[in-house]
Amino acid sequence: MKGFNEHERRKSILKAITPGERLKLRDDVLGHVQPRQWIFKKIEDGDTVQLMDESGEFGWSVKMDNIDWDAYEKQKGKGLSQQN
């Protein structure tokens, strides 16, 4: 049942994310892909994320399970604590 809860958590995060935010690929997937950090563009087909590189000239799509959501949440929390 843990997998279902994790999937739902990721989907709820995905609903709140805005274009331009940075996302990192999980360390244990797609090891050949560099860089590891990308810019979120949009959601495709409910569980696929379209990412862009820094230049905005290259983009690709990955499954939401390939994103390091823990790193994203830490990044968001850090940003919020720095604003206060």
C-alpha positions as CSV (number, residue, x, y, z in Angstrom):
1,M,0.0,0.0,0.0
2,K,3.0,2.3,0.5
3,G,3.5,2.5,-3.3
4,F,0.0,3.8,-3.8
5,N,0.4,6.5,-1.1
6,E,3.7,7.6,-2.6
7,H,2.2,7.8,-6.1
8,E,-0.7,9.9,-4.7
9,R,1.8,12.2,-2.9
10,R,3.7,12.7,-6.1
11,K,0.5,13.5,-8.0
12,S,-0.5,16.1,-5.4
13,I,2.9,17.8,-5.6
14,L,2.7,17.7,-9.4
15,K,-0.7,19.6,-9.3
16,A,0.9,22.4,-7.2
17,I,4.1,22.8,-9.3
18,T,4.4,25.8,-11.6
19,P,6.3,26.2,-14.9
20,G,9.9,27.3,-14.5
21,E,10.5,25.4,-11.2
22,R,13.6,23.2,-11.1
23,L,13.3,19.5,-10.8
24,K,16.0,16.9,-10.3
25,L,16.0,13.4,-11.7
26,R,16.3,10.6,-9.1
27,D,19.9,9.3,-8.7
28,D,18.8,5.7,-9.3
29,V,17.1,6.3,-12.7
30,L,18.3,7.4,-16.1
31,G,22.0,7.4,-15.0
32,H,23.2,8.3,-18.5
33,V,21.2,11.6,-18.5
34,Q,23.2,14.7,-17.7
35,P,22.5,17.2,-16.3
36,R,20.4,15.9,-13.5
37,Q,18.5,19.1,-12.9
38,W,15.9,20.4,-15.4
39,I,13.2,23.1,-15.6
40,F,9.5,22.0,-15.4
41,K,7.4,23.0,-18.4
42,K,4.1,21.2,-18.1
43,I,2.3,18.0,-17.3
44,E,1.4,15.6,-20.1
45,D,-1.0,12.7,-19.8
46,G,-1.5,13.0,-16.1
47,D,1.8,11.3,-15.0
48,T,4.3,12.5,-17.5
49,V,6.4,15.6,-16.9
50,Q,7.8,17.7,-19.7
51,L,11.2,19.2,-18.8
52,M,13.5,21.7,-20.5
53,D,17.2,22.4,-20.3
54,E,18.5,25.8,-19.1
55,S,18.6,27.2,-22.6
56,G,15.0,26.3,-23.3
57,E,16.2,24.8,-26.6
58,F,15.9,21.1,-25.6
59,G,13.1,19.4,-23.9
60,W,11.9,15.9,-23.2
61,S,9.3,14.0,-21.2
62,V,9.8,11.6,-18.2
63,K,7.5,9.7,-16.0
64,M,6.8,11.5,-12.7
65,D,8.3,8.6,-10.8
66,N,11.7,9.5,-12.3
67,I,11.7,12.9,-10.5
68,D,13.3,13.3,-7.0
69,W,10.3,14.6,-5.2
70,D,12.1,14.6,-1.8
71,A,14.7,17.0,-3.2
72,Y,11.9,19.2,-4.6
73,E,10.2,19.4,-1.3
74,K,13.4,20.2,0.5
75,Q,14.1,22.9,-2.1
76,K,10.6,24.4,-1.6
77,G,10.9,24.3,2.2
78,K,14.3,25.9,2.1
79,G,13.0,28.7,-0.2
80,L,10.0,29.3,2.2
81,S,12.3,29.5,5.3
82,Q,14.6,31.9,3.6
83,Q,11.7,34.3,2.8
84,N,10.7,34.6,6.5
